[in-house]
Amino acid sequence: MSYALIRPFLFGLDPETAHRAAFTALDAQAKFGAAKLWAGRLPKTPRTVMGLQFDNPIGLAAGLDKNAEHLEGLAQLGFGFIEIGTLTPLGQPGNPTPRMFRLPEHNALINRLGFNNDGVEAALPRLKSRTIKTPVGVNIGKNAATPITEAASDYLKCLRAVYQTADYIAVNVSSPNTKNLRDLQAPDSIGGLVHTLVREREALQKQHGAYRPIAVKIAPDIDAKQINDVVRAICDAGADAIISSNTTLSRDGVSSHAHAKEAGGLSGAPLTERADRVLEKVVKAAGKTPVIGVGGIMSVADAKRKLDIGASLVQVYTGMLYKGPGFIGELVRGVHR
Ligand SMILES: Cc1cc2nc3c(=O)[nH]c(=O)nc-3n(C[C@H](O)[C@H](O)[C@H](O)COP(=O)(O)O)c2cc1C
């Protein structure tokens, strides 16, 4: 099967319909173990990050499988880890459609989905009953209706709910599509939030006898002068990793495109350079705390560069939509050394 033949059909559909069609096909293949054919032969590039074992450093970024409904198929594609979510305490519909736009000329997407998800409780049975060995991180956020001043209580609810079933928890304070969410990453706010979650984790660790790493996902739009302070506040509060980065509000490189004025976060090729520059600063500021590099990985060279900059692991989203399900195996083989 060739993705070059399937892509025109998928790109003829609106992006959310294409998403559902692609996952219907993947799930059907996964039932018979056939989704593995996309991956091909995979070398192991084992590594330990945040105390967890990974067979390879290529992960799925949050947002593609928000409700943990496609874990088997995604694992068969060869990912070294899968991040599901963003999950919020209560299910919510997200923003009105249309809310996702392709910019094929730029290998990019703009989305303002706004944390559409079924709520954290709905995902738990699927997380608990999963049989895949691939580590699964759970990305958590706040409901749109929760005032930003009460955001911590939403993160605490999600942390408690997923603690036993997540391999790690990713705290998303960087989606551009939930009003004021990014205010949480201000240098004088983020330390307090992470500290609250780390303190709760201590209690959960005692209760369940298991340590779950906490990673914090940041935006690529943080003022260059503040990155050091933001990252230090996150690390000093006891986070186990930084995920850098989410989508960007910038339209650099795509400003003349018909969709450029759509509100939302830009991902894919136009984000690569910006994400790499931010990653360099984040890695430097994070010191011994590991960093997961995300943003605009569209080729093996892009993934390698993020690892060379100092990322311990990387994640992909938009690249897979443009390059297809075989892209994961290609990346795993490409970064193997
Ligand atoms: C349609 C779409 C939905 C996304 N949803 C989420 C989300 O729910 N939570 C999150 O932390 N990041 C979300 N992201 C951001 C991605 O995880 C990733 O950080 C970003 O797209 C940059 O990587 P990429 O260029 O490989 O796509 C989403 C991205 C896209 C394109």
PDBQT file of the ligand as one rigid body, heavy atoms in Angstrom, charges set to zero:
ROOT
HETATM    1  C1  LIG A 401      -4.761  19.262  15.033  1.00  0.00    +0.000 C 
HETATM    2  C2  LIG A 401      -3.813  19.377  16.194  1.00  0.00    +0.000 A 
HETATM    3  C3  LIG A 401      -4.285  19.171  17.486  1.00  0.00    +0.000 A 
HETATM    4  C4  LIG A 401      -3.415  19.294  18.576  1.00  0.00    +0.000 A 
HETATM    5  N1  LIG A 401      -3.880  19.056  19.835  1.00  0.00    +0.000 NA
HETATM    6  C5  LIG A 401      -3.029  19.129  20.886  1.00  0.00    +0.000 A 
HETATM    7  C6  LIG A 401      -3.480  18.844  22.196  1.00  0.00    +0.000 A 
HETATM    8  O1  LIG A 401      -4.639  18.490  22.421  1.00  0.00    +0.000 OA
HETATM    9  N2  LIG A 401      -2.588  18.974  23.218  1.00  0.00    +0.000 N 
HETATM   10  C7  LIG A 401      -1.280  19.330  23.015  1.00  0.00    +0.000 A 
HETATM   11  O2  LIG A 401      -0.516  19.409  23.967  1.00  0.00    +0.000 OA
HETATM   12  N3  LIG A 401      -0.817  19.599  21.767  1.00  0.00    +0.000 NA
HETATM   13  C8  LIG A 401      -1.664  19.493  20.717  1.00  0.00    +0.000 A 
HETATM   14  N4  LIG A 401      -1.194  19.746  19.456  1.00  0.00    +0.000 N 
HETATM   15  C9  LIG A 401       0.208  20.171  19.272  1.00  0.00    +0.000 C 
HETATM   16  C10 LIG A 401       1.115  18.998  18.886  1.00  0.00    +0.000 C 
HETATM   17  O3  LIG A 401       1.162  18.049  19.912  1.00  0.00    +0.000 OA
HETATM   18  C11 LIG A 401       2.543  19.505  18.584  1.00  0.00    +0.000 C 
HETATM   19  O4  LIG A 401       3.079  20.055  19.760  1.00  0.00    +0.000 OA
HETATM   20  C12 LIG A 401       2.583  20.542  17.478  1.00  0.00    +0.000 C 
HETATM   21  O5  LIG A 401       1.658  20.247  16.451  1.00  0.00    +0.000 OA
HETATM   22  C13 LIG A 401       3.962  20.696  16.846  1.00  0.00    +0.000 C 
HETATM   23  O6  LIG A 401       4.398  19.470  16.286  1.00  0.00    +0.000 OA
HETATM   24  P1  LIG A 401       4.253  19.130  14.706  1.00  0.00    +0.000 P 
HETATM   25  O7  LIG A 401       4.818  20.289  13.943  1.00  0.00    +0.000 OA
HETATM   26  O8  LIG A 401       5.001  17.839  14.541  1.00  0.00    +0.000 OA
HETATM   27  O9  LIG A 401       2.793  18.962  14.445  1.00  0.00    +0.000 OA
HETATM   28  C14 LIG A 401      -2.055  19.632  18.364  1.00  0.00    +0.000 A 
HETATM   29  C15 LIG A 401      -1.595  19.826  17.054  1.00  0.00    +0.000 A 
HETATM   30  C16 LIG A 401      -2.448  19.705  15.981  1.00  0.00    +0.000 A 
HETATM   31  C17 LIG A 401      -1.910  19.924  14.586  1.00  0.00    +0.000 C 
ENDROOT
TORSDOF 0
